[in-house]
Amino acid sequence: MALNKLRKIDRDSVGITMPKDDMRIEGLLDEDGEIDGDYHMHIRHVDDGQWSLELVEEIEA
């Protein structure tokens, strides 16, 4: 099981590192390993110690 570090981003938020290989598989990175576009994720608390992460394809205005 791979472990990903929880990091403080600013006063009101934290982030979790995501493996680039997984992001490449999803087509979210370009050939240089840079984020290729503007993406949003929906993070949902499921249960104690469990969250789900879902790529949001379109954001409605």
N, CA and C atoms as a LAMMPS dump frame, in Angstrom:
ITEM: TIMESTEP
0
ITEM: NUMBER OF ATOMS
183
ITEM: BOX BOUNDS ff ff ff
-5.0000000000000000e+02 5.0000000000000000e+02
-5.0000000000000000e+02 5.0000000000000000e+02
-5.0000000000000000e+02 5.0000000000000000e+02
ITEM: ATOMS id mol type element x y z
1 1 1 N 0.841 -1.164 0
2 1 2 C 0 0 0
3 1 3 C 0.895 1.238 0
4 2 1 N 0.661 2.114 -0.969
5 2 2 C 1.399 3.373 -1.035
6 2 3 C 0.818 4.342 -0.017
7 3 1 N 1.693 5.118 0.616
8 3 2 C 1.254 6.125 1.575
9 3 3 C 1.516 7.505 0.993
10 4 1 N 0.564 8.397 1.153
11 4 2 C 0.687 9.746 0.637
12 4 3 C 0.637 10.72 1.796
13 5 1 N 1.488 11.737 1.732
14 5 2 C 1.628 12.674 2.843
15 5 3 C 0.55 13.754 2.825
16 6 1 N 0.009 14.022 4.003
17 6 2 C -0.919 15.125 4.209
18 6 3 C -0.069 16.362 4.496
19 7 1 N -0.326 17.46 3.768
20 7 2 C 0.484 18.673 3.894
21 7 3 C -0.398 19.889 4.152
22 8 1 N 0.116 20.808 4.948
23 8 2 C -0.573 22.074 5.176
24 8 3 C -0.332 22.958 3.952
25 9 1 N -1.407 23.501 3.387
26 9 2 C -1.291 24.404 2.243
27 9 3 C -1.38 25.849 2.726
28 10 1 N -2.401 26.153 3.491
29 10 2 C -2.545 27.484 4.087
30 10 3 C -3.354 27.332 5.365
31 11 1 N -3.831 28.438 5.89
32 11 2 C -4.534 28.412 7.173
33 11 3 C -5.813 27.585 7.145
34 12 1 N -6.469 27.505 5.985
35 12 2 C -7.774 26.859 5.896
36 12 3 C -7.801 25.564 5.103
37 13 1 N -6.648 25.103 4.599
38 13 2 C -6.697 23.895 3.773
39 13 3 C -5.423 23.073 3.882
40 14 1 N -5.585 21.806 3.538
41 14 2 C -4.471 20.86 3.471
42 14 3 C -4.513 20.185 2.107
43 15 1 N -3.448 19.527 1.739
44 15 2 C -3.393 18.797 0.479
45 15 3 C -2.801 17.42 0.692
46 16 1 N -3.026 16.568 -0.274
47 16 2 C -2.479 15.212 -0.255
48 16 3 C -1.716 15.007 -1.551
49 17 1 N -0.512 14.466 -1.459
50 17 2 C 0.257 14.202 -2.67
51 17 3 C -0.399 13.08 -3.46
52 18 1 N -0.394 13.215 -4.777
53 18 2 C -0.971 12.208 -5.664
54 18 3 C 0.139 11.689 -6.579
55 19 1 N 0.251 10.379 -6.752
56 19 2 C 1.295 9.829 -7.62
57 19 3 C 1.11 10.267 -9.072
58 20 1 N 2.194 10.776 -9.672
59 20 2 C 2.121 11.234 -11.065
60 20 3 C 1.749 10.099 -12.014
61 21 1 N 2.206 8.892 -11.737
62 21 2 C 1.854 7.768 -12.616
63 21 3 C 0.339 7.59 -12.697
64 22 1 N -0.347 7.719 -11.569
65 22 2 C -1.803 7.596 -11.569
66 22 3 C -2.444 8.729 -12.363
67 23 1 N -1.903 9.933 -12.236
68 23 2 C -2.449 11.084 -12.964
69 23 3 C -2.189 10.959 -14.466
70 24 1 N -1.046 10.364 -14.848
71 24 2 C -0.763 10.105 -16.276
72 24 3 C -1.779 9.13 -16.853
73 25 1 N -2.067 8.071 -16.112
74 25 2 C -3.034 7.067 -16.557
75 25 3 C -4.389 7.72 -16.83
76 26 1 N -4.767 8.688 -16.009
77 26 2 C -6.038 9.401 -16.177
78 26 3 C -5.967 10.455 -17.282
79 27 1 N -4.774 10.712 -17.823
80 27 2 C -4.622 11.694 -18.886
81 27 3 C -4.597 13.136 -18.389
82 28 1 N -4.259 13.332 -17.118
83 28 2 C -4.262 14.666 -16.533
84 28 3 C -2.913 15.376 -16.637
85 29 1 N -1.876 14.658 -17.052
86 29 2 C -0.542 15.244 -17.186
87 29 3 C -0.085 15.179 -18.632
88 30 1 N 0.713 16.173 -19.037
89 30 2 C 1.28 16.142 -20.388
90 30 3 C 2.542 15.285 -20.414
91 31 1 N 3.21 15.249 -21.556
92 31 2 C 4.402 14.399 -21.71
93 31 3 C 5.561 14.83 -20.819
94 32 1 N 5.527 16.083 -20.32
95 32 2 C 6.571 16.571 -19.417
96 32 3 C 6.21 16.372 -17.945
97 33 1 N 5.066 15.746 -17.68
98 33 2 C 4.636 15.509 -16.31
99 33 3 C 3.978 16.718 -15.664
100 34 1 N 3.594 17.696 -16.467
101 34 2 C 2.914 18.884 -15.956
102 34 3 C 1.402 18.713 -16.11
103 35 1 N 0.64 19.353 -15.225
104 35 2 C -0.813 19.281 -15.3
105 35 3 C -1.258 19.88 -16.631
106 36 1 N -2.034 19.105 -17.376
107 36 2 C -2.451 19.471 -18.726
108 36 3 C -3.917 19.901 -18.731
109 37 1 N -4.186 21.093 -18.212
110 37 2 C -5.555 21.592 -18.184
111 37 3 C -5.917 22.127 -16.823
112 38 1 N -7.193 22.401 -16.657
113 38 2 C -7.729 22.932 -15.414
114 38 3 C -8.726 21.902 -14.886
115 39 1 N -8.377 21.225 -13.812
116 39 2 C -9.196 20.131 -13.302
117 39 3 C -9.68 20.431 -11.891
118 40 1 N -10.815 19.867 -11.562
119 40 2 C -11.375 19.971 -10.222
120 40 3 C -11.719 18.566 -9.736
121 41 1 N -11.559 18.359 -8.447
122 41 2 C -11.891 17.085 -7.822
123 41 3 C -12.956 17.308 -6.761
124 42 1 N -13.871 16.373 -6.66
125 42 2 C -14.859 16.393 -5.593
126 42 3 C -14.404 15.381 -4.554
127 43 1 N -14.18 15.857 -3.336
128 43 2 C -13.738 14.999 -2.242
129 43 3 C -14.888 14.872 -1.256
130 44 1 N -15.231 13.645 -0.947
131 44 2 C -16.38 13.369 -0.094
132 44 3 C -15.935 12.513 1.09
133 45 1 N -16.328 12.926 2.298
134 45 2 C -16.054 12.104 3.479
135 45 3 C -17.052 10.956 3.481
136 46 1 N -16.569 9.728 3.498
137 46 2 C -17.414 8.536 3.4
138 46 3 C -17.694 7.942 4.775
139 47 1 N -16.642 7.814 5.575
140 47 2 C -16.747 7.171 6.883
141 47 3 C -15.514 7.574 7.686
142 48 1 N -15.435 7.145 8.937
143 48 2 C -14.255 7.459 9.739
144 48 3 C -12.992 7.013 9.007
145 49 1 N -12.125 7.967 8.702
146 49 2 C -10.855 7.656 8.043
147 49 3 C -10.984 7.316 6.57
148 50 1 N -12.135 7.539 5.936
149 50 2 C -12.331 7.199 4.523
150 50 3 C -12.929 8.372 3.751
151 51 1 N -12.345 8.627 2.584
152 51 2 C -12.835 9.652 1.671
153 51 3 C -12.879 9.073 0.277
154 52 1 N -13.697 9.651 -0.586
155 52 2 C -13.676 9.284 -1.998
156 52 3 C -13.265 10.53 -2.773
157 53 1 N -12.59 10.32 -3.876
158 53 2 C -12.085 11.398 -4.721
159 53 3 C -12.611 11.151 -6.124
160 54 1 N -13.262 12.162 -6.714
161 54 2 C -13.852 12.011 -8.035
162 54 3 C -13.507 13.203 -8.909
163 55 1 N -13.003 12.924 -10.129
164 55 2 C -12.714 13.975 -11.09
165 55 3 C -14.021 14.548 -11.599
166 56 1 N -14.17 15.869 -11.55
167 56 2 C -15.372 16.541 -12.042
168 56 3 C -15.096 16.963 -13.473
169 57 1 N -15.854 16.406 -14.403
170 57 2 C -15.627 16.678 -15.821
171 57 3 C -16.028 18.096 -16.217
172 58 1 N -17.175 18.552 -15.749
173 58 2 C -17.653 19.886 -16.101
174 58 3 C -18.216 20.566 -14.87
175 59 1 N -17.965 21.857 -14.767
176 59 2 C -18.527 22.633 -13.668
177 59 3 C -19.615 23.512 -14.238
178 60 1 N -20.816 23.364 -13.704
179 60 2 C -21.948 24.152 -14.195
180 60 3 C -21.876 25.559 -13.632
181 61 1 N -22.17 26.53 -14.481
182 61 2 C -22.126 27.938 -14.049
183 61 3 C -23.406 28.362 -13.39
